[in-house]
Amino acid sequence: SVVQEILQALQKELDLRLCSVHLIDSFYCSQPATFISATLLVTATMLRLELPHVNVLSKIDLLKQYGDLPFELNFFTDMLNLSPLL
């Protein structure tokens, strides 16, 4: 794709080290289905761009407005075991 070509040109010609940053709204932690959707989008983007990436959970201060989380917040940041989401 054109984006991949631009990124490769930046890396090769300008000798830049690139990284993608994906902002995930904290709303997506309110339900397992929306969290899985956001996680799949991040994974697809990472694979498509072929860059290392960092996920950032944004608007964390608004998380209380969405009610109780189905899991503890550290579950969403560590994601070691996804079987409870199914």
Secondary structure as UniProt FT lines:
FT   HELIX           2..13
FT   STRAND          20..25
FT   HELIX           26..29
FT   HELIX           32..49
FT   STRAND          53..58
FT   HELIX           60..66
FT   HELIX           73..78
FT   HELIX           83..85
//
